[in-house]
Amino acid sequence: MQKLKYCVYILYSLKDHRFYIGYSSALEGRLGQHSRGESKATAPRRPFILIFCEYFYAKEDAQRRERYFKTTAGKKGLRLVIRESLNQIPKQLPPTRYPCVRVMHAREYFLNYEYDLRGMP
């Protein structure tokens, strides 16, 4: 059986409490780029939590799903599907720690806190 290659993922910013929606064929690498601030669109909005990912066989299907989630109807539908997850997200971060996303499985994630060393002498 062939693996599903393309992933639509949704990150939730703990800074501005908004979604970032994207797709990738290499999810772990892409999440690393987001957490290191290598993406202009997400760097100022860090930290993030991976709250949703969905895999597809065809790139076009993943792109179509990404476009749908970026619409008003798509965001409303997403909020309905993940409403319990959104209720469990911490509203405030510990003062010296930031979460890092680690992918364990296509439908699982966990939050690993690491110290924020920015601003340290």
C-alpha positions as CSV (number, residue, x, y, z in Angstrom):
1,M,0.0,0.0,0.0
2,Q,1.3,3.4,-1.0
3,K,1.7,6.1,1.7
4,L,-0.4,9.3,1.4
5,K,2.0,12.0,0.5
6,Y,0.3,15.4,0.7
7,C,-0.8,16.8,4.0
8,V,-3.1,19.8,4.7
9,Y,-2.2,21.1,8.2
10,I,-3.6,23.8,10.4
11,L,-1.6,25.5,13.1
12,Y,-3.1,27.6,15.8
13,S,-1.2,30.6,17.0
14,L,-0.9,31.0,20.7
15,K,0.1,34.6,20.2
16,D,-2.8,36.0,18.1
17,H,-5.2,33.0,18.4
18,R,-5.7,32.6,14.7
19,F,-5.2,29.8,12.3
20,Y,-2.4,29.2,9.7
21,I,-3.5,26.8,7.0
22,G,-1.0,25.2,4.6
23,Y,-0.1,22.0,2.8
24,S,3.1,20.1,2.4
25,S,4.6,16.8,1.2
26,A,7.1,16.9,4.1
27,L,5.1,17.8,7.2
28,E,7.8,17.4,9.8
29,G,10.2,19.6,7.9
30,R,7.6,22.2,7.3
31,L,6.6,22.3,10.9
32,G,10.3,22.7,11.8
33,Q,10.5,25.7,9.5
34,H,7.5,27.3,11.2
35,S,8.8,26.7,14.7
36,R,12.3,28.1,13.8
37,G,10.7,31.3,12.2
38,E,11.9,30.5,8.7
39,S,8.5,31.3,7.2
40,K,7.7,35.1,6.7
41,A,4.0,34.4,7.2
42,T,4.3,32.7,10.5
43,A,7.5,34.0,12.1
44,P,5.9,36.9,14.0
45,R,2.9,34.8,15.1
46,R,4.9,32.1,16.9
47,P,4.4,29.9,18.9
48,F,2.0,27.4,17.2
49,I,0.2,24.2,18.0
50,L,-0.6,21.7,15.3
51,I,-4.3,21.2,15.7
52,F,-5.3,19.4,12.5
53,C,-3.8,17.5,9.6
54,E,-5.3,15.5,6.8
55,Y,-3.5,13.4,4.2
56,F,-4.2,13.0,0.5
57,Y,-2.9,10.9,-2.3
58,A,-3.1,13.6,-5.0
59,K,-1.5,17.1,-4.7
60,E,-4.5,18.7,-6.3
61,D,-6.9,17.3,-3.7
62,A,-4.7,18.7,-0.9
63,Q,-4.6,22.1,-2.6
64,R,-8.3,22.1,-3.0
65,R,-8.8,21.3,0.7
66,E,-6.4,24.0,1.7
67,R,-8.3,26.6,-0.4
68,Y,-11.5,25.4,1.2
69,F,-10.2,25.8,4.7
70,K,-9.1,29.4,3.9
71,T,-12.7,30.4,3.0
72,T,-15.2,31.7,5.6
73,A,-17.3,28.5,5.3
74,G,-14.2,26.3,5.6
75,K,-13.1,28.0,8.8
76,K,-16.6,27.7,10.3
77,G,-16.7,24.1,9.4
78,L,-13.3,23.5,10.8
79,R,-14.2,25.2,14.1
80,L,-17.2,22.9,14.4
81,V,-15.1,19.8,13.8
82,I,-12.3,20.7,16.3
83,R,-14.4,22.6,18.8
84,E,-13.3,20.4,21.7
85,S,-9.7,20.7,20.8
86,L,-9.9,24.5,20.7
87,N,-11.4,24.4,24.2
88,Q,-8.4,22.5,25.5
89,I,-5.7,24.8,24.1
90,P,-4.0,26.8,26.8
91,K,-4.9,30.5,26.7
92,Q,-1.7,31.7,28.2
93,L,1.9,30.4,27.9
94,P,4.2,29.9,30.9
95,P,6.4,33.0,31.0
96,T,9.7,31.5,29.9
97,R,8.6,28.5,27.8
98,Y,7.4,28.1,24.2
99,P,5.7,25.0,22.7
100,C,7.4,23.1,19.9
101,V,5.3,20.9,17.6
102,R,6.5,17.3,17.2
103,V,4.7,15.0,14.8
104,M,4.2,11.5,16.1
105,H,1.5,10.2,13.8
106,A,-0.7,11.5,11.0
107,R,-3.5,12.3,13.5
108,E,-1.6,12.8,16.7
109,Y,0.5,15.5,18.1
110,F,1.9,16.5,21.5
111,L,3.1,19.7,23.0
112,N,6.6,19.7,24.2
113,Y,7.7,22.8,26.1
114,E,11.3,24.1,25.6
115,Y,12.9,27.1,27.1
116,D,12.9,30.3,25.1
117,L,16.6,31.4,25.0
118,R,15.9,34.6,23.0
119,G,16.8,37.6,24.9
120,M,19.2,35.7,27.2
121,P,22.6,37.3,27.8
